[in-house]
Amino acid sequence: LQQAQITKKETSLIIVDIDDFKKINDQYGHQQGDLAIQHVANVLRDHLRSSDIVGRYGGEEFIIMLPFTSIENAQQIAKICLQALQRQGLAMVDEQTLSVWASFGVSSTASSGFDFAELFRQADRALYHAKSNGKNQVSTGIV
């Protein structure tokens, strides 16, 4: 983020939250929940650029920093990841396939400035918007 501020280039942030994760744990067990987290991490890693930085933020949340990326391009990348999750079911321990979906909140320094706390707050609000509007979608929070 500091480099983006120096160069004045827009940078974006995505927060990803696995939908209905508690239900996965409750219905299929924590081992399957752990596999769901690994599955989402692998899908994200496989569909992000080498310059993007992804990490697990909490129980079922991930943060993706997209250096020098507009909010429009970040939204497109998030949609690609979402579509990959929708296509790729998770093979379960008992050989069934489980659909693991997620919601994505996207923000950028164009609206937050180069303040990470504000960038995060905006992505978190966008994630809340995606969750409250049906889950399994990408939102910038902009209506």
C-alpha positions in Angstrom: 0.0 0.0 0.0 2.9 2.3 0.8 4.3 1.7 -2.7 0.9 2.5 -4.3 0.8 5.7 -2.3 4.2 6.8 -3.4 3.4 6.1 -7.1 -0.3 7.3 -6.7 -1.5 4.1 -8.4 -4.9 2.7 -7.4 -4.8 -0.5 -5.3 -7.7 -2.7 -4.4 -8.6 -5.0 -1.5 -11.0 -8.0 -1.5 -12.4 -9.7 1.6 -13.7 -13.2 0.9 -16.0 -15.0 3.4 -17.1 -18.6 2.9 -20.9 -18.7 2.9 -22.6 -20.8 5.5 -19.3 -22.1 6.9 -20.8 -22.9 10.3 -23.4 -25.1 8.6 -20.6 -26.9 6.8 -18.9 -27.6 10.2 -22.1 -28.5 11.9 -23.4 -30.8 9.2 -20.2 -32.4 7.9 -17.7 -31.9 10.8 -14.6 -29.8 11.4 -12.4 -32.0 9.2 -14.7 -31.2 6.2 -14.7 -27.5 7.3 -10.9 -27.5 7.2 -11.0 -29.0 3.7 -13.5 -26.3 2.6 -11.0 -23.6 3.8 -8.2 -25.3 1.9 -10.4 -25.6 -1.2 -11.2 -21.9 -1.2 -7.6 -21.0 -0.6 -6.5 -23.2 -3.6 -9.2 -21.8 -5.9 -8.1 -18.2 -5.0 -4.4 -19.0 -5.4 -5.1 -20.6 -8.8 -7.0 -17.6 -10.1 -5.0 -14.7 -8.8 -2.1 -13.0 -10.4 1.4 -13.5 -9.1 1.5 -9.9 -7.9 -1.7 -10.4 -5.8 -1.3 -11.1 -2.1 -3.7 -13.5 -0.4 -3.9 -14.6 3.2 -6.3 -16.1 5.6 -7.8 -13.4 7.8 -9.9 -15.3 10.3 -11.9 -18.5 10.6 -13.4 -18.5 7.2 -12.3 -15.2 5.8 -9.5 -14.3 3.4 -8.0 -10.9 2.4 -6.6 -10.3 -1.1 -4.5 -7.2 -1.8 -4.3 -6.3 -5.5 -1.5 -3.9 -6.1 -2.0 -1.3 -8.8 -5.4 -2.5 -9.6 -8.6 -0.5 -10.2 -11.8 -1.4 -8.5 -13.3 -2.5 -11.8 -10.4 -4.9 -12.4 -10.5 -6.1 -8.8 -14.3 -6.7 -9.2 -13.6 -8.7 -12.4 -10.9 -10.8 -10.6 -13.3 -11.5 -7.7 -16.0 -12.6 -10.2 -13.5 -15.0 -11.8 -12.7 -16.5 -8.4 -16.4 -16.7 -7.6 -17.2 -18.5 -10.8 -14.4 -20.9 -10.3 -15.8 -21.8 -6.8 -19.2 -22.2 -8.3 -17.8 -24.7 -10.9 -15.5 -26.6 -8.7 -17.2 -28.7 -6.0 -15.2 -30.0 -3.1 -14.7 -33.8 -3.0 -15.7 -34.8 0.5 -14.3 -37.5 2.8 -17.3 -39.8 1.9 -16.8 -39.2 -1.8 -19.8 -36.9 -2.2 -19.3 -33.4 -3.7 -20.0 -30.3 -1.6 -20.6 -26.9 -3.1 -18.5 -24.3 -1.3 -19.5 -20.8 -2.1 -18.3 -17.4 -0.9 -19.1 -13.7 -0.8 -16.7 -11.1 -1.9 -16.4 -7.4 -0.8 -14.2 -5.2 -3.0 -12.8 -1.7 -2.2 -10.1 0.5 -3.6 -7.8 3.4 -2.7 -9.7 5.5 -5.3 -12.5 6.0 -2.7 -10.6 5.2 0.6 -7.4 7.1 0.0 -4.3 5.2 1.0 -5.5 4.5 4.6 -5.6 0.8 5.1 -8.1 0.9 7.9 -10.6 2.8 5.6 -9.8 0.5 2.7 -10.6 -2.5 4.9 -13.8 -0.8 6.3 -15.1 -0.2 2.8 -14.3 -3.8 1.7 -16.0 -5.1 4.9 -19.1 -3.0 4.2 -19.2 -4.3 0.6 -18.9 -7.9 2.0 -21.8 -7.2 4.3 -23.8 -5.9 1.3 -23.0 -9.1 -0.6 -24.1 -11.3 2.3 -27.3 -9.4 3.0 -28.3 -9.5 -0.6 -28.2 -13.3 -1.0 -24.6 -14.4 -0.6 -22.5 -16.1 -3.3 -21.8 -12.8 -5.1 -19.3 -9.9 -5.5 -20.1 -6.5 -4.2 -18.4 -3.1 -4.1 -21.1 -1.8 -1.9 -21.9 0.8 -4.5 -25.6 0.7 -5.4 
